[in-house]
Amino acid sequence: MLYYKALSYVGKKEDALDVIQETSCKAFLSIGKLRNPKYFSTWLFRILIHECYRLIKNRNRHSL
């Protein structure tokens, strides 16, 4: 599910995999900040979407 969501945002397989790797790392490092385990999936997808936006923003900066 993470892969398809990332792919829908970034458009390239390699970028989607990079975003998932960053998401996994950030989630692992900040799991202690998760207040309610019931919302783990929502929390993880929010991290994923923020990483997608970060990658798109950086890609746009480098293309200028």
PyMOL Python script that loads the backbone (N, CA, C, O; Angstrom):
from pymol import cmd

cmd.read_pdbstr("""\
ATOM      1  N   MET A   1       0.816  -1.185   0.000  1.00  0.00           N
ATOM      2  CA  MET A   1       0.000   0.000   0.000  1.00  0.00           C
ATOM      3  C   MET A   1       0.870   1.264   0.000  1.00  0.00           C
ATOM      4  O   MET A   1       0.564   2.241  -0.683  1.00  0.00           O
ATOM      5  N   LEU A   2       1.958   1.227   0.777  1.00  0.00           N
ATOM      6  CA  LEU A   2       2.862   2.383   0.808  1.00  0.00           C
ATOM      7  C   LEU A   2       3.470   2.638  -0.561  1.00  0.00           C
ATOM      8  O   LEU A   2       3.588   3.781  -1.002  1.00  0.00           O
ATOM      9  N   TYR A   3       3.852   1.559  -1.223  1.00  0.00           N
ATOM     10  CA  TYR A   3       4.488   1.701  -2.538  1.00  0.00           C
ATOM     11  C   TYR A   3       3.554   2.382  -3.534  1.00  0.00           C
ATOM     12  O   TYR A   3       3.964   3.313  -4.227  1.00  0.00           O
ATOM     13  N   TYR A   4       2.331   1.937  -3.612  1.00  0.00           N
ATOM     14  CA  TYR A   4       1.399   2.498  -4.590  1.00  0.00           C
ATOM     15  C   TYR A   4       1.041   3.947  -4.259  1.00  0.00           C
ATOM     16  O   TYR A   4       0.855   4.764  -5.161  1.00  0.00           O
ATOM     17  N   LYS A   5       0.945   4.264  -2.971  1.00  0.00           N
ATOM     18  CA  LYS A   5       0.678   5.647  -2.582  1.00  0.00           C
ATOM     19  C   LYS A   5       1.867   6.529  -2.959  1.00  0.00           C
ATOM     20  O   LYS A   5       1.683   7.611  -3.516  1.00  0.00           O
ATOM     21  N   ALA A   6       3.075   6.076  -2.663  1.00  0.00           N
ATOM     22  CA  ALA A   6       4.278   6.851  -2.999  1.00  0.00           C
ATOM     23  C   ALA A   6       4.404   7.001  -4.511  1.00  0.00           C
ATOM     24  O   ALA A   6       4.730   8.083  -5.001  1.00  0.00           O
ATOM     25  N   LEU A   7       4.155   5.944  -5.240  1.00  0.00           N
ATOM     26  CA  LEU A   7       4.248   5.985  -6.693  1.00  0.00           C
ATOM     27  C   LEU A   7       3.237   6.967  -7.284  1.00  0.00           C
ATOM     28  O   LEU A   7       3.529   7.643  -8.271  1.00  0.00           O
ATOM     29  N   SER A   8       2.067   7.044  -6.689  1.00  0.00           N
ATOM     30  CA  SER A   8       1.062   7.981  -7.202  1.00  0.00           C
ATOM     31  C   SER A   8       1.491   9.429  -6.998  1.00  0.00           C
ATOM     32  O   SER A   8       1.063  10.306  -7.748  1.00  0.00           O
ATOM     33  N   TYR A   9       2.321   9.694  -6.006  1.00  0.00           N
ATOM     34  CA  TYR A   9       2.796  11.049  -5.757  1.00  0.00           C
ATOM     35  C   TYR A   9       4.039  11.384  -6.582  1.00  0.00           C
ATOM     36  O   TYR A   9       4.102  12.444  -7.205  1.00  0.00           O
ATOM     37  N   VAL A  10       5.025  10.487  -6.589  1.00  0.00           N
ATOM     38  CA  VAL A  10       6.324  10.824  -7.196  1.00  0.00           C
ATOM     39  C   VAL A  10       6.455  10.368  -8.638  1.00  0.00           C
ATOM     40  O   VAL A  10       7.234  10.953  -9.391  1.00  0.00           O
ATOM     41  N   GLY A  11       5.721   9.347  -9.045  1.00  0.00           N
ATOM     42  CA  GLY A  11       5.675   8.956 -10.447  1.00  0.00           C
ATOM     43  C   GLY A  11       6.732   7.998 -10.942  1.00  0.00           C
ATOM     44  O   GLY A  11       6.558   7.401 -12.004  1.00  0.00           O
ATOM     45  N   LYS A  12       7.823   7.827 -10.215  1.00  0.00           N
ATOM     46  CA  LYS A  12       8.889   6.923 -10.661  1.00  0.00           C
ATOM     47  C   LYS A  12       9.147   5.853  -9.608  1.00  0.00           C
ATOM     48  O   LYS A  12       9.147   6.123  -8.407  1.00  0.00           O
ATOM     49  N   LYS A  13       9.368   4.630 -10.092  1.00  0.00           N
ATOM     50  CA  LYS A  13       9.568   3.489  -9.202  1.00  0.00           C
ATOM     51  C   LYS A  13      10.717   3.722  -8.224  1.00  0.00           C
ATOM     52  O   LYS A  13      10.576   3.464  -7.028  1.00  0.00           O
ATOM     53  N   GLU A  14      11.843   4.203  -8.723  1.00  0.00           N
ATOM     54  CA  GLU A  14      13.025   4.410  -7.894  1.00  0.00           C
ATOM     55  C   GLU A  14      12.768   5.457  -6.819  1.00  0.00           C
ATOM     56  O   GLU A  14      13.183   5.295  -5.672  1.00  0.00           O
ATOM     57  N   ASP A  15      12.086   6.527  -7.195  1.00  0.00           N
ATOM     58  CA  ASP A  15      11.763   7.573  -6.231  1.00  0.00           C
ATOM     59  C   ASP A  15      10.793   7.057  -5.175  1.00  0.00           C
ATOM     60  O   ASP A  15      10.930   7.381  -3.996  1.00  0.00           O
ATOM     61  N   ALA A  16       9.827   6.265  -5.585  1.00  0.00           N
ATOM     62  CA  ALA A  16       8.865   5.691  -4.640  1.00  0.00           C
ATOM     63  C   ALA A  16       9.582   4.804  -3.621  1.00  0.00           C
ATOM     64  O   ALA A  16       9.273   4.847  -2.430  1.00  0.00           O
ATOM     65  N   LEU A  17      10.526   4.011  -4.088  1.00  0.00           N
ATOM     66  CA  LEU A  17      11.274   3.144  -3.175  1.00  0.00           C
ATOM     67  C   LEU A  17      12.146   3.965  -2.226  1.00  0.00           C
ATOM     68  O   LEU A  17      12.288   3.606  -1.057  1.00  0.00           O
ATOM     69  N   ASP A  18      12.726   5.055  -2.709  1.00  0.00           N
ATOM     70  CA  ASP A  18      13.511   5.942  -1.850  1.00  0.00           C
ATOM     71  C   ASP A  18      12.639   6.567  -0.767  1.00  0.00           C
ATOM     72  O   ASP A  18      13.041   6.661   0.392  1.00  0.00           O
ATOM     73  N   VAL A  19      11.444   6.991  -1.159  1.00  0.00           N
ATOM     74  CA  VAL A  19      10.517   7.595  -0.209  1.00  0.00           C
ATOM     75  C   VAL A  19      10.105   6.584   0.862  1.00  0.00           C
ATOM     76  O   VAL A  19      10.019   6.931   2.039  1.00  0.00           O
ATOM     77  N   ILE A  20       9.855   5.356   0.467  1.00  0.00           N
ATOM     78  CA  ILE A  20       9.473   4.322   1.431  1.00  0.00           C
ATOM     79  C   ILE A  20      10.619   4.043   2.398  1.00  0.00           C
ATOM     80  O   ILE A  20      10.392   3.830   3.589  1.00  0.00           O
ATOM     81  N   GLN A  21      11.836   4.043   1.891  1.00  0.00           N
ATOM     82  CA  GLN A  21      12.989   3.814   2.758  1.00  0.00           C
ATOM     83  C   GLN A  21      13.125   4.945   3.779  1.00  0.00           C
ATOM     84  O   GLN A  21      13.350   4.683   4.961  1.00  0.00           O
ATOM     85  N   GLU A  22      12.995   6.173   3.346  1.00  0.00           N
ATOM     86  CA  GLU A  22      13.068   7.319   4.263  1.00  0.00           C
ATOM     87  C   GLU A  22      11.923   7.272   5.271  1.00  0.00           C
ATOM     88  O   GLU A  22      12.120   7.556   6.452  1.00  0.00           O
ATOM     89  N   THR A  23      10.749   6.919   4.812  1.00  0.00           N
ATOM     90  CA  THR A  23       9.582   6.826   5.690  1.00  0.00           C
ATOM     91  C   THR A  23       9.809   5.781   6.772  1.00  0.00           C
ATOM     92  O   THR A  23       9.525   6.021   7.946  1.00  0.00           O
ATOM     93  N   SER A  24      10.315   4.637   6.380  1.00  0.00           N
ATOM     94  CA  SER A  24      10.565   3.557   7.340  1.00  0.00           C
ATOM     95  C   SER A  24      11.582   3.978   8.389  1.00  0.00           C
ATOM     96  O   SER A  24      11.412   3.710   9.578  1.00  0.00           O
ATOM     97  N   CYS A  25      12.627   4.630   7.944  1.00  0.00           N
ATOM     98  CA  CYS A  25      13.673   5.085   8.860  1.00  0.00           C
ATOM     99  C   CYS A  25      13.120   6.120   9.836  1.00  0.00           C
ATOM    100  O   CYS A  25      13.341   6.012  11.042  1.00  0.00           O
ATOM    101  N   LYS A  26      12.405   7.115   9.329  1.00  0.00           N
ATOM    102  CA  LYS A  26      11.849   8.153  10.194  1.00  0.00           C
ATOM    103  C   LYS A  26      10.814   7.580  11.155  1.00  0.00           C
ATOM    104  O   LYS A  26      10.762   7.983  12.318  1.00  0.00           O
ATOM    105  N   ALA A  27      10.002   6.661  10.691  1.00  0.00           N
ATOM    106  CA  ALA A  27       8.995   6.050  11.558  1.00  0.00           C
ATOM    107  C   ALA A  27       9.666   5.248  12.669  1.00  0.00           C
ATOM    108  O   ALA A  27       9.242   5.304  13.823  1.00  0.00           O
ATOM    109  N   PHE A  28      10.695   4.513  12.325  1.00  0.00           N
ATOM    110  CA  PHE A  28      11.406   3.712  13.326  1.00  0.00           C
ATOM    111  C   PHE A  28      12.026   4.609  14.399  1.00  0.00           C
ATOM    112  O   PHE A  28      11.960   4.309  15.591  1.00  0.00           O
ATOM    113  N   LEU A  29      12.627   5.712  13.957  1.00  0.00           N
ATOM    114  CA  LEU A  29      13.298   6.605  14.901  1.00  0.00           C
ATOM    115  C   LEU A  29      12.322   7.394  15.776  1.00  0.00           C
ATOM    116  O   LEU A  29      12.681   7.817  16.875  1.00  0.00           O
ATOM    117  N   SER A  30      11.102   7.593  15.300  1.00  0.00           N
ATOM    118  CA  SER A  30      10.166   8.414  16.063  1.00  0.00           C
ATOM    119  C   SER A  30       8.929   7.649  16.530  1.00  0.00           C
ATOM    120  O   SER A  30       7.900   8.260  16.818  1.00  0.00           O
ATOM    121  N   ILE A  31       9.017   6.352  16.607  1.00  0.00           N
ATOM    122  CA  ILE A  31       7.864   5.545  17.026  1.00  0.00           C
ATOM    123  C   ILE A  31       7.418   5.908  18.440  1.00  0.00           C
ATOM    124  O   ILE A  31       6.246   5.754  18.783  1.00  0.00           O
ATOM    125  N   GLY A  32       8.330   6.379  19.241  1.00  0.00           N
ATOM    126  CA  GLY A  32       7.991   6.771  20.608  1.00  0.00           C
ATOM    127  C   GLY A  32       7.064   7.973  20.669  1.00  0.00           C
ATOM    128  O   GLY A  32       6.406   8.188  21.687  1.00  0.00           O
ATOM    129  N   LYS A  33       6.996   8.758  19.607  1.00  0.00           N
ATOM    130  CA  LYS A  33       6.134   9.939  19.570  1.00  0.00           C
ATOM    131  C   LYS A  33       4.688   9.606  19.216  1.00  0.00           C
ATOM    132  O   LYS A  33       3.798  10.447  19.350  1.00  0.00           O
ATOM    133  N   LEU A  34       4.461   8.379  18.765  1.00  0.00           N
ATOM    134  CA  LEU A  34       3.107   7.958  18.407  1.00  0.00           C
ATOM    135  C   LEU A  34       2.278   7.832  19.680  1.00  0.00           C
ATOM    136  O   LEU A  34       2.572   7.002  20.541  1.00  0.00           O
ATOM    137  N   ARG A  35       1.251   8.650  19.796  1.00  0.00           N
ATOM    138  CA  ARG A  35       0.453   8.697  21.028  1.00  0.00           C
ATOM    139  C   ARG A  35      -0.509   7.533  21.152  1.00  0.00           C
ATOM    140  O   ARG A  35      -0.686   6.975  22.234  1.00  0.00           O
ATOM    141  N   ASN A  36      -1.132   7.168  20.038  1.00  0.00           N
ATOM    142  CA  ASN A  36      -2.153   6.128  20.087  1.00  0.00           C
ATOM    143  C   ASN A  36      -1.844   5.083  19.006  1.00  0.00           C
ATOM    144  O   ASN A  36      -1.980   5.372  17.817  1.00  0.00           O
ATOM    145  N   PRO A  37      -1.438   3.895  19.398  1.00  0.00           N
ATOM    146  CA  PRO A  37      -1.101   2.850  18.417  1.00  0.00           C
ATOM    147  C   PRO A  37      -2.222   2.528  17.437  1.00  0.00           C
ATOM    148  O   PRO A  37      -1.977   1.980  16.362  1.00  0.00           O
ATOM    149  N   LYS A  38      -3.443   2.867  17.808  1.00  0.00           N
ATOM    150  CA  LYS A  38      -4.588   2.618  16.934  1.00  0.00           C
ATOM    151  C   LYS A  38      -4.441   3.387  15.614  1.00  0.00           C
ATOM    152  O   LYS A  38      -4.971   2.963  14.587  1.00  0.00           O
ATOM    153  N   TYR A  39      -3.726   4.508  15.641  1.00  0.00           N
ATOM    154  CA  TYR A  39      -3.565   5.356  14.467  1.00  0.00           C
ATOM    155  C   TYR A  39      -2.222   5.163  13.768  1.00  0.00           C
ATOM    156  O   TYR A  39      -1.770   6.049  13.043  1.00  0.00           O
ATOM    157  N   PHE A  40      -1.587   4.022  13.978  1.00  0.00           N
ATOM    158  CA  PHE A  40      -0.274   3.774  13.380  1.00  0.00           C
ATOM    159  C   PHE A  40      -0.288   3.941  11.864  1.00  0.00           C
ATOM    160  O   PHE A  40       0.594   4.590  11.301  1.00  0.00           O
ATOM    161  N   SER A  41      -1.278   3.363  11.209  1.00  0.00           N
ATOM    162  CA  SER A  41      -1.350   3.425   9.745  1.00  0.00           C
ATOM    163  C   SER A  41      -1.487   4.860   9.260  1.00  0.00           C
ATOM    164  O   SER A  41      -0.808   5.263   8.316  1.00  0.00           O
ATOM    165  N   THR A  42      -2.350   5.628   9.889  1.00  0.00           N
ATOM    166  CA  THR A  42      -2.534   7.031   9.524  1.00  0.00           C
ATOM    167  C   THR A  42      -1.243   7.805   9.730  1.00  0.00           C
ATOM    168  O   THR A  42      -0.838   8.590   8.873  1.00  0.00           O
ATOM    169  N   TRP A  43      -0.603   7.586  10.859  1.00  0.00           N
ATOM    170  CA  TRP A  43       0.658   8.235  11.194  1.00  0.00           C
ATOM    171  C   TRP A  43       1.736   7.908  10.162  1.00  0.00           C
ATOM    172  O   TRP A  43       2.470   8.792   9.721  1.00  0.00           O
ATOM    173  N   LEU A  44       1.824   6.645   9.783  1.00  0.00           N
ATOM    174  CA  LEU A  44       2.819   6.208   8.810  1.00  0.00           C
ATOM    175  C   LEU A  44       2.560   6.822   7.437  1.00  0.00           C
ATOM    176  O   LEU A  44       3.499   7.244   6.761  1.00  0.00           O
ATOM    177  N   PHE A  45       1.315   6.874   7.026  1.00  0.00           N
ATOM    178  CA  PHE A  45       0.984   7.470   5.733  1.00  0.00           C
ATOM    179  C   PHE A  45       1.251   8.973   5.723  1.00  0.00           C
ATOM    180  O   PHE A  45       1.630   9.522   4.689  1.00  0.00           O
ATOM    181  N   ARG A  46       1.059   9.643   6.853  1.00  0.00           N
ATOM    182  CA  ARG A  46       1.383  11.067   6.928  1.00  0.00           C
ATOM    183  C   ARG A  46       2.876  11.290   6.730  1.00  0.00           C
ATOM    184  O   ARG A  46       3.284  12.216   6.029  1.00  0.00           O
ATOM    185  N   ILE A  47       3.682  10.447   7.345  1.00  0.00           N
ATOM    186  CA  ILE A  47       5.133  10.538   7.156  1.00  0.00           C
ATOM    187  C   ILE A  47       5.470  10.310   5.684  1.00  0.00           C
ATOM    188  O   ILE A  47       6.272  11.042   5.106  1.00  0.00           O
ATOM    189  N   LEU A  48       4.860   9.302   5.088  1.00  0.00           N
ATOM    190  CA  LEU A  48       5.094   8.985   3.681  1.00  0.00           C
ATOM    191  C   LEU A  48       4.752  10.169   2.776  1.00  0.00           C
ATOM    192  O   LEU A  48       5.533  10.519   1.891  1.00  0.00           O
ATOM    193  N   ILE A  49       3.612  10.773   2.990  1.00  0.00           N
ATOM    194  CA  ILE A  49       3.188  11.886   2.147  1.00  0.00           C
ATOM    195  C   ILE A  49       4.115  13.081   2.327  1.00  0.00           C
ATOM    196  O   ILE A  49       4.437  13.764   1.355  1.00  0.00           O
ATOM    197  N   HIS A  50       4.546  13.341   3.553  1.00  0.00           N
ATOM    198  CA  HIS A  50       5.502  14.430   3.775  1.00  0.00           C
ATOM    199  C   HIS A  50       6.825  14.166   3.060  1.00  0.00           C
ATOM    200  O   HIS A  50       7.441  15.086   2.522  1.00  0.00           O
ATOM    201  N   GLU A  51       7.250  12.923   3.057  1.00  0.00           N
ATOM    202  CA  GLU A  51       8.481  12.568   2.342  1.00  0.00           C
ATOM    203  C   GLU A  51       8.298  12.711   0.830  1.00  0.00           C
ATOM    204  O   GLU A  51       9.221  13.132   0.133  1.00  0.00           O
ATOM    205  N   CYS A  52       7.136  12.369   0.330  1.00  0.00           N
ATOM    206  CA  CYS A  52       6.856  12.557  -1.103  1.00  0.00           C
ATOM    207  C   CYS A  52       6.935  14.032  -1.469  1.00  0.00           C
ATOM    208  O   CYS A  52       7.555  14.401  -2.466  1.00  0.00           O
ATOM    209  N   TYR A  53       6.308  14.867  -0.661  1.00  0.00           N
ATOM    210  CA  TYR A  53       6.359  16.311  -0.917  1.00  0.00           C
ATOM    211  C   TYR A  53       7.790  16.835  -0.852  1.00  0.00           C
ATOM    212  O   TYR A  53       8.180  17.684  -1.654  1.00  0.00           O
ATOM    213  N   ARG A  54       8.576  16.330   0.105  1.00  0.00           N
ATOM    214  CA  ARG A  54       9.971  16.754   0.227  1.00  0.00           C
ATOM    215  C   ARG A  54      10.759  16.383  -1.023  1.00  0.00           C
ATOM    216  O   ARG A  54      11.534  17.192  -1.533  1.00  0.00           O
ATOM    217  N   LEU A  55      10.566  15.177  -1.511  1.00  0.00           N
ATOM    218  CA  LEU A  55      11.270  14.737  -2.710  1.00  0.00           C
ATOM    219  C   LEU A  55      10.856  15.569  -3.925  1.00  0.00           C
ATOM    220  O   LEU A  55      11.707  15.972  -4.719  1.00  0.00           O
ATOM    221  N   ILE A  56       9.578  15.822  -4.071  1.00  0.00           N
ATOM    222  CA  ILE A  56       9.091  16.626  -5.203  1.00  0.00           C
ATOM    223  C   ILE A  56       9.648  18.043  -5.125  1.00  0.00           C
ATOM    224  O   ILE A  56      10.058  18.611  -6.137  1.00  0.00           O
ATOM    225  N   LYS A  57       9.660  18.605  -3.931  1.00  0.00           N
ATOM    226  CA  LYS A  57      10.191  19.954  -3.746  1.00  0.00           C
ATOM    227  C   LYS A  57      11.675  20.010  -4.106  1.00  0.00           C
ATOM    228  O   LYS A  57      12.116  20.937  -4.786  1.00  0.00           O
ATOM    229  N   ASN A  58      12.440  19.028  -3.655  1.00  0.00           N
ATOM    230  CA  ASN A  58      13.863  18.983  -3.975  1.00  0.00           C
ATOM    231  C   ASN A  58      14.097  18.744  -5.457  1.00  0.00           C
ATOM    232  O   ASN A  58      15.028  19.303  -6.036  1.00  0.00           O
ATOM    233  N   ARG A  59      13.267  17.925  -6.073  1.00  0.00           N
ATOM    234  CA  ARG A  59      13.394  17.660  -7.503  1.00  0.00           C
ATOM    235  C   ARG A  59      13.141  18.953  -8.304  1.00  0.00           C
ATOM    236  O   ARG A  59      13.834  19.231  -9.283  1.00  0.00           O
ATOM    237  N   ASN A  60      12.154  19.723  -7.878  1.00  0.00           N
ATOM    238  CA  ASN A  60      11.846  20.982  -8.555  1.00  0.00           C
ATOM    239  C   ASN A  60      12.943  21.999  -8.375  1.00  0.00           C
ATOM    240  O   ASN A  60      13.215  22.768  -9.298  1.00  0.00           O
ATOM    241  N   ARG A  61      13.583  22.036  -7.226  1.00  0.00           N
ATOM    242  CA  ARG A  61      14.688  22.966  -6.983  1.00  0.00           C
ATOM    243  C   ARG A  61      15.869  22.665  -7.901  1.00  0.00           C
ATOM    244  O   ARG A  61      16.496  23.576  -8.442  1.00  0.00           O
ATOM    245  N   HIS A  62      16.160  21.390  -8.068  1.00  0.00           N
ATOM    246  CA  HIS A  62      17.314  20.996  -8.869  1.00  0.00           C
ATOM    247  C   HIS A  62      17.071  21.140 -10.368  1.00  0.00           C
ATOM    248  O   HIS A  62      18.018  21.216 -11.151  1.00  0.00           O
ATOM    249  N   SER A  63      15.819  21.177 -10.758  1.00  0.00           N
ATOM    250  CA  SER A  63      15.530  21.282 -12.184  1.00  0.00           C
ATOM    251  C   SER A  63      15.524  22.738 -12.660  1.00  0.00           C
ATOM    252  O   SER A  63      15.507  22.989 -13.865  1.00  0.00           O
ATOM    253  N   LEU A  64      15.539  23.682 -11.746  1.00  0.00           N
ATOM    254  CA  LEU A  64      15.531  25.097 -12.139  1.00  0.00           C
ATOM    255  C   LEU A  64      16.865  25.559 -12.556  1.00  0.00           C
ATOM    256  O   LEU A  64      17.030  26.724 -12.916  1.00  0.00           O
TER     257      LEU A  64
END
""", "prot")
cmd.dss("prot")
cmd.show_as("cartoon", "prot")
cmd.util.cbc("prot")
cmd.orient("prot")
